[in-house]
Amino acid sequence: MTDLEARVASLAARLQAVEDELAITRLLTSYGFAVDGDDPDACADIYTPDAIATIDDTVTLTGREELRGIVTSEAHQAILPGCAHVMGPFTIYVNGDTATATGYATVYVTEPSGRSVWRQSVGRWTFARTPGGWKVTRRESWARGSAQGQAIARDGVHQVLDENGSAADR
């Protein structure tokens, strides 16, 4: 391989990584719009057919039909149409055809006195590259302040540090 071919291959790999991270960021953002838009089909479509989502280890949803329940549940329907899921920021780690994102979700609701935070969580999202693009295979969501949420936050920062070198190395 010539020097030019090596540079082009390196640039192509770097561009693919950027495109993958952008596609995953868009998918995470679209989750918020799907649930706020009362669109259970769009919500379910971001997941693989066999995906699993757990919320605070009290709710487990498996497969797209159950995942539609994120939108159709009584709890979610009660906050529509005045809710806003603000997703992120996220650290995203892509490893070939799989990826992991760690970040926040803050849900605001409209109340007579204005907007308030209904829930803030930290989550770990696992993805697979499919013929239809990136899809969620697993999602964990923990209330901010929980021990599990803190552990996920630590994992998210260490994932970045492991990829880029520790803060002491800089």
Secondary structure per residue as TSV (DSSP state, phi and psi in degrees):
chain	resnum	aa	ss	phi	psi
A	1	M	-	360.0	132.4
A	2	T	-	-77.1	166.5
A	3	D	H	-59.1	-41.4
A	4	L	H	-64.8	-43.1
A	5	E	H	-63.2	-38.7
A	6	A	H	-65.9	-41.4
A	7	R	H	-64.5	-43.4
A	8	V	H	-63.5	-42.8
A	9	A	H	-62.9	-41.0
A	10	S	H	-64.3	-44.8
A	11	L	H	-64.0	-39.5
A	12	A	H	-63.1	-41.0
A	13	A	H	-66.3	-41.4
A	14	R	H	-66.4	-40.2
A	15	L	H	-64.1	-41.4
A	16	Q	H	-60.7	-41.6
A	17	A	H	-62.3	-42.3
A	18	V	H	-65.4	-43.7
A	19	E	H	-63.0	-39.8
A	20	D	H	-63.6	-46.2
A	21	E	H	-63.4	-39.9
A	22	L	H	-64.4	-43.2
A	23	A	H	-62.4	-40.5
A	24	I	H	-68.4	-41.2
A	25	T	H	-59.9	-43.5
A	26	R	H	-62.8	-39.6
A	27	L	H	-63.9	-44.3
A	28	L	H	-62.4	-42.1
A	29	T	H	-64.2	-40.5
A	30	S	H	-66.4	-26.3
A	31	Y	H	-58.0	-48.6
A	32	G	H	-58.8	-43.5
A	33	F	H	-67.4	-36.3
A	34	A	H	-64.6	-47.0
A	35	V	H	-72.0	-37.3
A	36	D	H	-71.1	-28.3
A	37	G	T	-85.1	5.4
A	38	D	T	57.2	47.0
A	39	D	-	-120.8	84.0
A	40	P	H	-62.9	-30.8
A	41	D	H	-68.3	-43.2
A	42	A	H	-65.2	-38.7
A	43	C	H	-59.9	-50.2
A	44	A	H	-63.9	-31.1
A	45	D	H	-69.7	-17.6
A	46	I	T	-77.0	-11.9
A	47	Y	E	-101.3	155.5
A	48	T	E	-72.6	160.3
A	49	P	E	-57.7	-27.6
A	50	D	E	-108.4	19.4
A	51	A	E	-63.8	156.5
A	52	I	E	-128.7	135.1
A	53	A	E	-126.1	133.7
A	54	T	E	-122.3	139.6
A	55	I	E	-124.4	115.3
A	56	D	T	52.0	24.9
A	57	D	T	57.4	18.0
A	58	T	T	-112.3	-23.1
A	59	V	E	-123.4	127.8
A	60	T	E	-127.1	126.3
A	61	L	E	-120.3	130.9
A	62	T	E	-125.3	126.7
A	63	G	H	85.1	157.4
A	64	R	H	-61.0	-36.5
A	65	E	H	-63.3	-45.5
A	66	E	H	-67.3	-35.1
A	67	L	H	-68.0	-24.1
A	68	R	T	-58.6	-28.6
A	69	G	H	-62.9	-17.4
A	70	I	H	-57.2	-39.6
A	71	V	H	-87.7	-39.0
A	72	T	H	-85.0	-7.4
A	73	S	S	-62.7	154.4
A	74	E	H	-58.9	-41.1
A	75	A	H	-61.0	-42.9
A	76	H	H	-75.0	-40.8
A	77	Q	H	-60.6	-30.5
A	78	A	H	-67.8	-23.3
A	79	I	H	-99.9	-4.3
A	80	L	-	-81.9	150.7
A	81	P	S	-90.6	9.6
A	82	G	S	-95.0	32.0
A	83	C	E	-112.6	155.8
A	84	A	E	-141.0	113.9
A	85	H	E	-87.2	112.1
A	86	V	E	-101.0	115.6
A	87	M	E	-99.7	128.0
A	88	G	E	108.2	179.3
A	89	P	E	-73.8	165.4
A	90	F	E	-128.0	144.2
A	91	T	E	-95.1	135.8
A	92	I	E	-126.2	129.4
A	93	Y	E	-121.4	117.9
A	94	V	E	-104.6	131.5
A	95	N	E	-132.3	86.1
A	96	G	T	69.1	-116.4
A	97	D	T	-99.5	13.2
A	98	T	E	-129.2	160.2
A	99	A	E	-156.0	158.6
A	100	T	E	-133.1	136.8
A	101	A	E	-123.7	138.0
A	102	T	E	-125.2	129.2
A	103	G	E	-177.6	-172.4
A	104	Y	E	-101.3	155.1
A	105	A	E	-134.5	125.2
A	106	T	E	-118.9	126.3
A	107	V	E	-108.1	118.4
A	108	Y	E	-99.6	144.1
A	109	V	E	-127.6	152.7
A	110	T	E	-87.3	129.4
A	111	E	E	-127.3	166.3
A	112	P	T	-54.4	-31.2
A	113	S	T	-87.9	-1.4
A	114	G	E	129.0	-149.7
A	115	R	E	-97.0	145.1
A	116	S	E	-141.3	161.2
A	117	V	E	-80.1	122.0
A	118	W	E	-88.2	-38.3
A	119	R	E	-159.1	140.3
A	120	Q	E	-129.2	129.8
A	121	S	E	-135.0	162.6
A	122	V	E	-116.9	138.3
A	123	G	E	-136.5	157.6
A	124	R	E	-119.2	122.8
A	125	W	E	-114.0	131.0
A	126	T	E	-113.2	137.5
A	127	F	E	-125.7	157.1
A	128	A	E	-132.4	142.8
A	129	R	E	-78.9	124.9
A	130	T	E	-120.8	170.4
A	131	P	T	-57.6	-24.8
A	132	G	T	-94.3	13.8
A	133	G	E	100.8	-171.3
A	134	W	E	-69.4	137.7
A	135	K	E	-136.4	152.4
A	136	V	E	-79.2	130.2
A	137	T	E	-102.6	-29.1
A	138	R	E	-153.1	143.8
A	139	R	E	-140.2	131.1
A	140	E	E	-118.4	133.1
A	141	S	E	-131.7	125.7
A	142	W	E	-127.7	139.5
A	143	A	E	-57.2	138.7
A	144	R	T	-60.3	135.3
A	145	G	T	100.9	-13.1
A	146	S	S	-79.6	154.6
A	147	A	H	-60.3	-39.0
A	148	Q	H	-66.1	-39.6
A	149	G	H	-63.0	-41.1
A	150	Q	H	-63.3	-40.2
A	151	A	H	-63.6	-40.9
A	152	I	H	-64.4	-41.0
A	153	A	H	-61.5	-43.0
A	154	R	H	-62.2	-43.3
A	155	D	H	-59.5	-39.3
A	156	G	H	-63.0	-43.0
A	157	V	H	-72.9	-36.9
A	158	H	H	-68.9	-31.3
A	159	Q	H	-59.9	-43.4
A	160	V	H	-68.6	-45.5
A	161	L	H	-62.5	-39.8
A	162	D	H	-63.1	-35.5
A	163	E	H	-75.7	-36.2
A	164	N	H	-107.5	-2.2
A	165	G	-	95.7	149.6
A	166	S	-	-68.1	162.1
A	167	A	G	-60.9	-32.4
A	168	A	G	-68.4	-24.0
A	169	D	G	-78.6	-12.2
A	170	R	-	-88.5	360.0
